[in-house]
Amino acid sequence: MVSSVAKSNLARLRSFCFLNSVFRFRSLLRLTWLLITICYLTSQSLADDGDFMEEFLKREYSLVKPYRGLGFSSSSQWDLMGTAMVTPDHVRLTPDLQSRQGAVWSRIPLLLQDWELRVQFKIHGQGKKNLNGDGLAIWLTRDRMKNGPVFGNMNHFSGLGIFVDTYPNDDKTHDRTFPYISVMLGNGTLSYDHDRDGRSTELGGCTAMARNSVYDNFFLVRYSKNRLTLMVDIDGKQEWRECADITGVRLPTGYFLGASSATGDLSDNHDIISMKLYELTVERTPQEVEEGEVVAIPRVDNMEQFQVEVEEEGMSGVQLFFTILFTVLGLIVLGVVGLIVYGRWKENKRKRFY
């Protein structure tokens, strides 16, 4: 017969084996869940960074290395203008020389309702701080390939302008530090005030120390459901920082993407490294689809400066001058005629008394 001590040891051994089996099962279960979680996160990361983004990247609207489809051939998707030139590493809009203008414009009108544009750029030169200029701009406008005073593009434009301004023209105002990135929406009548750095028409902006930076410089423009968001990454942290957020923005489709730059008495190299445009998949309720409108002129809701009123044209200076001249001559003629009539009346009156 088995002694009671042996039975007790056998029971303890069985209990130990059972607990050990439970512990191993739990460890195996935790390890399995850990492996599943790692695989899931890895697959999500790969999807986000690779196939997912490539699926929505619109190459026909993007400007990336090795910059194929850019030039003067009939099959090109982008046009160069002014001093703009292509190198293996960037599209240089203007060199570090005075009085230069350059631009690159897409030939294909943007027909997307919801989109995101990521721009990688570089501004650098030999000039010291506040002895450089003038900056660059990214455009989505009705007209393309137009020279002008607004960072190398036309004034009174219709569409969207994102300005990287490196030189403070308004020295009297010290409310911001340059370089400064700002947003402007033009409706064809608004004028960019270069002397005041566009303050009167600015919708939002922020300081971005992007000139001669040791890091890659990026900014992101997202337009979805009438909301425009501008974010920047110029600190080398690979994190987006909000720069401007504007609601109620109404942008037409069919406008053209572009980038331009200009130098004056001061100069810099202004380089576009890439412009990547992504189509955003946005869910809309049936009510939002029904209430969707066809926008003809860019505007921002509830902003007086976008309420364009047609006023009757007044007289020009030349017209006013001739009006006054003819009025004076008319009064002189009437005065002379009146004197003649009065003289004859007096003469006839004297004859009646003889």
Wavefront OBJ file of the C-alpha trace (Angstrom):
o trace
v 0.000 0.000 0.000
v 1.068 3.533 -0.720
v 1.791 5.549 2.342
v 0.003 8.805 3.097
v 3.235 10.753 2.540
v 3.639 9.298 -0.918
v 0.016 10.155 -1.739
v 0.579 13.706 -0.564
v 3.714 14.072 -2.692
v 1.876 12.648 -5.698
v -0.949 15.136 -5.257
v 1.510 18.006 -4.979
v 3.263 16.830 -8.133
v -0.014 16.686 -10.046
v -0.951 20.159 -8.779
v 2.432 21.542 -9.814
v 2.141 19.999 -13.278
v -1.368 21.461 -13.684
v -0.302 24.954 -12.577
v 2.750 24.770 -14.808
v 0.553 23.827 -17.736
v -1.815 26.737 -17.006
v 1.107 29.164 -16.739
v 2.578 27.946 -20.010
v -0.819 28.244 -21.720
v -1.262 31.814 -20.487
v 2.264 32.736 -21.577
v 1.664 31.191 -24.972
v -1.650 33.050 -25.260
v -0.036 36.382 -24.366
v 2.779 35.769 -26.819
v 0.242 34.930 -29.521
v -1.723 38.136 -28.884
v 1.500 40.124 -28.864
v 2.546 38.669 -32.209
v -0.915 39.335 -33.677
v -0.815 42.945 -32.444
v 2.671 43.517 -33.861
v 1.682 42.071 -37.214
v -1.484 44.194 -37.325
v 0.319 47.425 -36.503
v 3.074 46.631 -38.967
v 0.594 45.913 -41.731
v -1.276 49.149 -40.954
v 1.943 51.120 -41.014
v 2.948 49.604 -44.328
v -0.483 50.328 -45.737
v -0.372 53.927 -44.567
v 3.146 54.558 -45.831
v 3.046 52.560 -49.008
v 0.154 51.103 -50.939
v -2.519 53.234 -49.299
v -0.826 56.536 -50.132
v 0.189 55.368 -53.605
v -3.383 54.444 -54.296
v -4.515 58.033 -53.735
v -1.456 59.826 -55.092
v -2.487 61.648 -58.271
v 0.638 61.544 -60.376
v -0.804 63.706 -63.141
v -0.981 66.592 -60.652
v 2.311 65.835 -58.881
v 5.826 67.103 -59.499
v 8.405 64.585 -58.275
v 11.859 63.305 -59.171
v 13.104 62.584 -61.799
v 10.724 65.318 -63.045
v 9.441 63.526 -66.116
v 6.640 65.248 -67.966
v 8.157 68.690 -67.404
v 9.327 70.809 -70.288
v 8.300 72.206 -73.625
v 7.155 69.079 -75.493
v 3.510 68.510 -76.373
v 3.347 65.509 -74.002
v 4.563 67.482 -70.971
v 2.242 67.899 -68.002
v 4.107 70.913 -66.568
v 5.425 74.094 -68.182
v 8.497 76.084 -67.183
v 8.463 79.866 -67.255
v 11.027 82.642 -66.858
v 14.236 81.633 -65.085
v 12.883 78.260 -63.875
v 15.166 75.330 -64.663
v 15.265 71.604 -63.879
v 18.161 69.895 -62.086
v 18.404 66.265 -60.874
v 17.552 67.362 -57.311
v 15.044 70.207 -57.677
v 13.225 72.672 -59.879
v 14.947 76.023 -59.310
v 12.445 78.833 -59.792
v 14.930 81.668 -59.341
v 18.690 81.712 -58.737
v 20.437 83.856 -56.118
v 20.509 86.841 -58.497
v 18.681 90.162 -58.564
v 15.499 90.872 -60.541
v 14.556 87.336 -61.557
v 11.152 85.661 -61.977
v 10.443 81.993 -62.559
v 7.516 79.589 -62.371
v 6.305 76.077 -63.099
v 2.657 75.430 -63.991
v 0.541 72.333 -64.460
v -1.207 71.952 -67.789
v -3.994 69.795 -66.348
v -6.856 71.516 -64.484
v -7.569 70.113 -61.004
v -11.035 68.559 -60.954
v -10.979 67.029 -57.444
v -13.302 68.255 -54.704
v -11.243 67.014 -51.758
v -7.469 66.979 -51.934
v -4.218 67.349 -50.025
v -1.057 68.959 -51.396
v 2.360 68.323 -49.821
v 5.178 70.619 -50.866
v 8.877 70.116 -50.160
v 10.916 73.236 -50.814
v 14.193 74.961 -50.035
v 15.108 78.654 -49.803
v 18.788 79.451 -49.390
v 21.347 82.045 -50.354
v 24.358 84.120 -49.417
v 22.436 87.106 -48.053
v 22.287 87.668 -44.311
v 19.055 87.870 -42.313
v 16.652 90.503 -43.688
v 19.000 90.976 -46.647
v 17.344 88.369 -48.824
v 14.178 88.066 -50.840
v 11.571 87.834 -51.837
v 10.060 84.370 -51.405
v 7.984 81.815 -53.267
v 4.309 80.986 -53.734
v 2.193 77.920 -54.446
v -0.907 78.565 -56.549
v -4.253 77.044 -57.463
v -5.676 79.640 -59.827
v -7.910 80.118 -62.836
v -5.139 81.715 -64.924
v -1.693 80.226 -65.484
v 1.646 81.376 -66.909
v 1.163 85.060 -66.018
v 4.076 87.215 -64.880
v 3.371 89.749 -62.174
v 4.345 91.430 -58.898
v 2.987 88.789 -56.489
v 5.993 86.481 -56.039
v 6.314 86.263 -59.810
v 2.592 85.871 -60.571
v -0.182 88.256 -61.580
v -2.053 90.432 -59.102
v -5.876 90.383 -58.859
v -5.737 86.618 -59.339
v -8.695 84.294 -58.931
v -7.940 81.308 -56.710
v -5.677 80.264 -53.850
v -2.188 81.509 -53.008
v 0.176 80.162 -50.322
v 3.059 82.601 -49.782
v 6.440 81.876 -48.170
v 7.524 85.480 -47.592
v 11.153 85.903 -46.539
v 11.471 89.703 -46.500
v 9.506 92.180 -44.281
v 8.488 95.088 -46.506
v 6.450 96.795 -43.792
v 9.174 97.773 -41.320
v 6.744 99.793 -39.197
v 4.849 96.711 -38.075
v 6.573 94.187 -35.829
v 3.671 91.804 -35.261
v 5.380 88.838 -36.942
v 8.753 87.242 -37.542
v 9.973 86.401 -41.040
v 10.051 84.068 -42.946
v 6.252 83.961 -42.745
v 3.796 81.619 -44.501
v 0.336 83.020 -45.251
v -2.875 82.116 -47.095
v -4.780 84.371 -49.489
v -7.916 83.717 -51.505
v -8.401 85.935 -54.540
v -11.679 86.569 -56.370
v -10.303 88.582 -59.275
v -10.813 91.969 -57.611
v -8.715 91.730 -54.430
v -5.209 93.146 -54.609
v -2.172 91.762 -52.785
v -0.547 94.681 -50.943
v 3.161 93.953 -51.315
v 4.192 96.981 -49.251
v 2.260 95.647 -46.239
v 3.175 91.978 -46.812
v -0.411 91.118 -47.738
v -1.860 91.757 -44.284
v -5.155 93.198 -45.539
v -6.067 90.051 -47.509
v -4.464 87.367 -45.331
v -6.777 84.587 -44.105
v -4.213 83.035 -41.767
v -0.543 82.243 -41.399
v 2.401 81.585 -39.130
v 6.125 82.114 -38.747
v 8.245 79.382 -40.352
v 12.027 79.714 -40.169
v 12.529 77.973 -43.488
v 15.398 79.976 -44.988
v 18.868 78.358 -44.900
v 17.396 75.588 -42.768
v 19.455 72.484 -42.019
v 16.274 70.385 -42.194
v 13.963 69.519 -45.052
v 11.127 72.042 -45.306
v 7.547 70.919 -45.897
v 4.094 72.382 -45.787
v 0.748 70.728 -46.326
v -2.469 72.227 -47.699
v -5.649 70.225 -47.186
v -9.015 71.206 -48.688
v -12.073 69.182 -47.729
v -15.723 70.034 -47.078
v -15.081 73.766 -47.531
v -12.324 73.740 -44.923
v -8.770 74.774 -45.721
v -5.946 73.680 -43.411
v -2.297 74.691 -43.646
v 0.367 72.787 -41.677
v 4.155 73.058 -41.669
v 7.123 70.826 -40.828
v 10.344 72.830 -40.802
v 11.876 71.837 -37.445
v 13.193 68.421 -38.427
v 10.808 66.673 -35.982
v 8.765 65.014 -38.754
v 5.626 66.342 -37.093
v 3.010 68.594 -38.650
v 2.355 71.879 -36.856
v -0.877 73.743 -37.552
v -0.356 77.081 -39.243
v -3.846 78.130 -40.382
v -7.352 76.671 -40.320
v -10.087 78.433 -42.300
v -13.678 77.243 -42.611
v -16.254 78.295 -45.175
v -13.775 78.361 -48.067
v -15.402 77.925 -51.484
v -12.992 76.924 -54.264
v -14.033 76.166 -57.849
v -12.728 73.097 -59.655
v -10.853 73.307 -62.928
v -8.089 75.594 -61.638
v -4.353 75.068 -62.234
v -1.547 74.215 -59.814
v 1.648 76.198 -59.985
v 4.679 77.527 -58.124
v 6.427 80.843 -58.683
v 9.121 83.032 -57.205
v 10.668 86.466 -57.647
v 13.747 88.366 -56.542
v 14.277 92.129 -56.494
v 17.198 94.126 -55.185
v 17.711 91.206 -52.768
v 17.777 87.565 -53.804
v 17.849 83.871 -52.860
v 17.728 80.461 -54.494
v 14.101 79.273 -54.494
v 13.791 75.522 -55.104
v 10.794 73.193 -55.367
v 11.861 69.636 -54.540
v 8.443 68.021 -54.831
v 4.726 68.757 -55.026
v 2.581 65.700 -54.274
v -1.182 65.873 -54.603
v -3.434 63.252 -53.002
v -7.114 62.663 -53.577
v -9.028 62.421 -50.292
v -11.865 59.954 -49.922
v -14.518 61.798 -47.932
v -17.898 60.419 -46.909
v -20.789 62.791 -47.399
v -24.332 62.520 -46.128
v -27.180 62.615 -48.670
v -28.005 66.102 -47.395
v -24.452 67.315 -48.005
v -24.526 65.862 -51.517
v -27.875 67.532 -52.204
v -26.702 70.883 -50.827
v -23.478 70.802 -52.849
v -23.055 73.846 -55.063
v -21.109 74.680 -58.174
v -18.702 77.437 -57.153
v -17.920 79.962 -59.883
v -15.919 82.579 -57.941
v -13.666 81.796 -54.938
v -15.011 83.166 -51.677
v -15.047 82.745 -47.913
v -18.388 82.687 -46.098
v -19.251 85.682 -43.910
v -16.318 87.834 -45.026
v -17.195 91.315 -46.287
v -14.163 91.630 -48.539
v -15.491 88.775 -50.674
v -18.856 90.459 -51.246
v -18.148 92.032 -54.612
v -20.429 94.979 -55.398
v -20.615 96.432 -58.878
v -20.496 100.212 -58.614
v -21.355 102.694 -61.318
v -18.274 104.062 -62.947
v -17.579 107.671 -62.119
v -16.048 110.222 -64.476
v -12.352 109.956 -65.103
v -10.010 112.925 -64.655
v -10.000 113.724 -68.385
v -13.780 113.545 -68.577
v -14.102 115.826 -65.558
v -11.671 118.360 -67.072
v -13.551 118.608 -70.373
v -16.887 118.774 -68.569
v -15.717 121.760 -66.527
v -14.105 123.365 -69.605
v -17.234 123.117 -71.718
v -19.362 124.334 -68.819
v -17.169 127.434 -68.414
v -17.167 128.090 -72.170
v -20.924 127.704 -72.225
v -21.311 130.227 -69.415
v -18.996 132.657 -71.240
v -20.993 132.322 -74.472
v -24.241 132.863 -72.585
v -22.722 135.914 -70.900
v -21.595 137.415 -74.224
v -24.981 136.748 -75.836
v -26.658 138.284 -72.809
v -24.496 141.438 -73.072
v -25.239 141.777 -76.787
v -28.971 141.419 -76.229
v -28.842 143.901 -73.345
v -26.850 146.430 -75.451
v -29.348 146.273 -78.313
v -32.258 146.640 -75.897
v -30.746 149.821 -74.421
v -30.064 151.230 -77.900
v -33.650 150.601 -79.013
v -34.914 152.204 -75.816
v -32.918 155.436 -76.481
v -34.234 155.663 -80.061
v -37.819 155.702 -78.816
v -37.140 158.950 -76.915
v -35.921 160.866 -80.024
l 1 2 3 4 5 6 7 8 9 10 11 12 13 14 15 16 17 18 19 20 21 22 23 24 25 26 27 28 29 30 31 32 33 34 35 36 37 38 39 40 41 42 43 44 45 46 47 48 49 50 51 52 53 54 55 56 57 58 59 60 61 62 63 64 65 66 67 68 69 70 71 72 73 74 75 76 77 78 79 80 81 82 83 84 85 86 87 88 89 90 91 92 93 94 95 96 97 98 99 100 101 102 103 104 105 106 107 108 109 110 111 112 113 114 115 116 117 118 119 120 121 122 123 124 125 126 127 128 129 130 131 132 133 134 135 136 137 138 139 140 141 142 143 144 145 146 147 148 149 150 151 152 153 154 155 156 157 158 159 160 161 162 163 164 165 166 167 168 169 170 171 172 173 174 175 176 177 178 179 180 181 182 183 184 185 186 187 188 189 190 191 192 193 194 195 196 197 198 199 200 201 202 203 204 205 206 207 208 209 210 211 212 213 214 215 216 217 218 219 220 221 222 223 224 225 226 227 228 229 230 231 232 233 234 235 236 237 238 239 240 241 242 243 244 245 246 247 248 249 250 251 252 253 254 255 256 257 258 259 260 261 262 263 264 265 266 267 268 269 270 271 272 273 274 275 276 277 278 279 280 281 282 283 284 285 286 287 288 289 290 291 292 293 294 295 296 297 298 299 300 301 302 303 304 305 306 307 308 309 310 311 312 313 314 315 316 317 318 319 320 321 322 323 324 325 326 327 328 329 330 331 332 333 334 335 336 337 338 339 340 341 342 343 344 345 346 347 348 349 350 351 352 353 354
